[in-house]
Amino acid sequence: MELTADDVERYVEEYRAEEPLYPVEQEGIETLPDALRDGEYGPRDAEWVVRWYFRRYLGEYPHDERAEIEDQFADVEMGRVKAAIADAADAIDDAVESETHTSESLSGRTGRSDDGSDAHPAHAAALDALTDLPAVDVRVGSAFLTFLDPDTYVPIGEREWEILRDVSSLDRSYPTSPSIEDYGRFLESVREIENRLETDARTTYMVLWRLSKEDGSTT
């Protein structure tokens, strides 16, 4: 499947018009990055991110698994949650500063290693911190990354993964339990689409999600 700029515009319009969670989701995209960094949020805000990951499936995600994870996360002491999110935010911001410094000081270098991989994999350090929390695996951790830095990160799931296999060079099947390394592969494929179509992470996510519904991909 070859995506075009016209496809991007159409799928984004569909997402905004037809996804029931879009208004509250967009509010989170606009307000949570600063709130999470500043620690100006309460338990319900953090719990909302966990709920959003599963409830965007609109009832299609297995209820028992979703409820168990949501309940387990709600029982985590808030100080521990805030510490993990702060560490994740620091990892993201430190990597951005390091990449900027590298780009400015080394001619022709953009913060990547010789093999083309990220020289400073912020997602790995951030997910290390987040997945130390009970109930937070790489999937839920990627939801927190999405609301910490929506210009860079998208949530990982089978729907998004399977569509990426059709529209990018990603050639592996969706893992049963995605690892941090799997998220790195996934993110590189997202960036491939961004570079090809000159979009950002948020736009790419909306396109992948609407494509998954058109394609009939599983949860």
C-alpha positions in Angstrom: 0.0 0.0 0.0 1.4 3.4 -1.0 0.1 6.3 1.1 -0.2 9.8 -0.5 -0.6 13.3 0.8 -4.3 13.1 -0.2 -4.7 9.9 1.9 -3.2 11.7 4.9 -5.6 14.6 4.6 -8.6 12.3 4.2 -7.8 10.0 7.1 -7.0 12.9 9.5 -10.4 14.5 8.6 -12.1 11.1 9.2 -10.4 10.8 12.6 -11.4 14.2 13.8 -15.0 13.8 12.6 -15.7 10.2 13.5 -13.6 9.1 16.5 -15.7 9.7 19.6 -12.7 10.2 21.9 -11.1 12.8 19.6 -12.2 15.9 21.6 -11.0 14.7 25.0 -7.9 13.1 23.4 -7.0 16.4 21.8 -7.5 18.2 25.0 -5.0 15.8 26.6 -2.5 16.3 23.8 -2.7 20.1 24.4 -2.5 20.1 28.2 -0.9 16.9 29.5 2.7 17.4 28.2 3.2 20.5 30.4 1.1 19.1 33.3 3.0 15.8 33.4 6.4 17.6 33.3 5.4 20.1 36.0 3.8 17.5 38.2 0.6 19.5 38.1 -1.8 16.6 37.8 -3.7 14.2 40.0 -4.4 10.5 40.1 -7.3 10.7 37.7 -5.2 12.4 35.1 -2.6 9.6 35.2 -5.3 6.9 35.3 -7.0 8.6 32.3 -3.9 7.9 30.1 -4.1 4.2 31.0 -7.8 4.1 30.3 -7.4 5.9 27.1 -5.0 3.3 25.7 -7.6 0.6 26.0 -10.8 2.5 25.6 -9.9 3.9 22.3 -10.9 0.5 21.0 -14.5 1.4 22.0 -15.3 -1.9 23.7 -13.4 -4.2 21.4 -10.5 -4.8 23.8 -11.0 -7.7 26.2 -12.8 -6.3 29.2 -11.1 -8.5 31.9 -7.6 -7.6 30.8 -8.3 -4.0 30.5 -10.1 -3.8 33.9 -7.3 -5.7 35.7 -4.6 -3.3 34.4 -6.7 -0.2 35.1 -7.5 -1.3 38.7 -3.9 -2.3 39.3 -2.5 1.0 38.2 -5.1 2.9 40.3 -3.7 1.2 43.4 -0.1 2.5 42.8 1.0 5.1 45.2 0.9 8.5 43.5 4.4 9.6 44.5 5.8 6.5 42.7 3.8 7.3 39.6 5.0 10.9 39.6 8.6 9.9 40.1 8.5 7.5 37.1 6.8 10.0 34.8 9.3 12.7 35.8 12.2 10.3 35.0 10.6 9.5 31.7 10.2 13.2 30.9 13.8 13.9 31.9 15.0 11.1 29.6 13.1 12.6 26.6 14.2 16.1 27.3 17.9 15.2 27.9 18.0 13.3 24.6 16.6 16.3 22.8 19.2 18.6 24.3 21.9 16.1 23.5 20.8 15.6 19.9 20.6 19.4 19.4 24.1 19.8 20.8 25.4 17.0 18.6 23.8 18.5 15.5 25.2 21.9 16.2 28.8 20.8 17.0 29.4 18.0 14.5 29.1 18.7 10.8 26.7 16.4 9.0 25.7 14.6 12.2 22.1 14.6 13.6 22.4 12.5 16.7 22.4 9.2 15.0 25.0 6.5 15.1 26.9 5.2 12.0 24.3 2.4 11.5 21.5 4.9 11.3 20.0 4.1 14.7 19.3 6.6 17.4 22.5 7.6 19.2 20.4 8.6 22.2 17.4 6.3 22.4 15.2 8.5 24.7 12.3 6.0 24.3 14.3 3.2 25.9 15.3 5.2 29.0 11.8 6.6 29.3 10.1 3.2 29.0 12.6 1.8 31.5 11.3 4.2 34.1 7.6 3.8 33.2 7.6 0.0 33.0 9.0 -0.1 36.5 5.5 0.8 37.6 3.0 -2.1 38.3 0.5 -2.6 35.5 2.6 -0.5 33.0 4.0 -2.6 30.2 5.5 -1.2 26.9 2.0 -0.7 25.5 0.8 1.5 28.4 4.2 3.1 28.7 3.9 4.2 25.0 0.6 5.9 25.9 2.4 8.0 28.5 5.1 8.8 25.9 2.3 9.9 23.6 1.0 12.5 26.1 4.5 13.5 27.2 5.7 14.3 23.7 3.0 13.9 21.1 5.2 15.4 18.4 7.5 12.4 18.7 5.8 9.3 20.0 2.7 7.2 19.2 1.2 4.3 21.1 2.1 0.8 20.1 -0.6 -1.8 19.4 -1.4 -4.6 17.1 -3.6 -2.3 14.9 -0.9 0.2 14.3 1.8 -2.4 13.9 -0.1 -4.4 11.3 -0.9 -1.3 9.2 2.8 -0.3 9.4 3.7 -3.7 7.9 1.6 -2.7 4.9 2.9 0.9 4.4 6.5 0.8 5.7 9.5 -1.5 5.7 8.5 -3.1 9.0 8.5 -6.9 8.3 8.0 -8.6 11.6 4.8 -9.9 13.1 3.3 -8.1 16.1 4.9 -9.5 19.2 2.8 -11.2 21.9 4.3 -8.9 24.5 6.1 -5.9 22.9 9.5 -5.2 24.3 11.4 -1.9 24.4 13.4 -3.0 21.4 10.1 -3.8 19.6 9.0 -0.3 20.3 12.2 1.1 18.8 11.6 -0.9 15.6 8.0 0.3 15.6 9.1 3.9 16.1 11.6 3.8 13.3 8.8 2.7 10.9 6.6 5.5 12.1 9.4 7.9 11.3 9.8 6.4 7.9 6.2 7.3 7.2 6.7 10.8 8.7 9.7 11.5 6.5 8.1 10.1 3.3 4.9 12.1 3.7 6.3 15.1 5.7 3.9 14.6 8.6 4.4 14.6 12.4 3.8 11.7 14.8 0.3 12.9 15.8 -0.8 13.0 12.2 0.8 9.6 11.5 -1.0 8.0 14.4 -4.4 9.3 13.2 -3.7 8.0 9.7 -2.7 4.5 11.0 -5.7 4.3 13.3 -8.2 5.1 10.6 -6.4 2.8 8.2 -6.7 0.0 10.7 -10.5 0.4 10.8 -10.7 0.4 7.1 -8.5 -2.6 6.9 -10.3 -4.5 9.7 -7.2 -5.1 11.8 -7.6 -6.8 15.1 -7.1 -5.2 18.5 
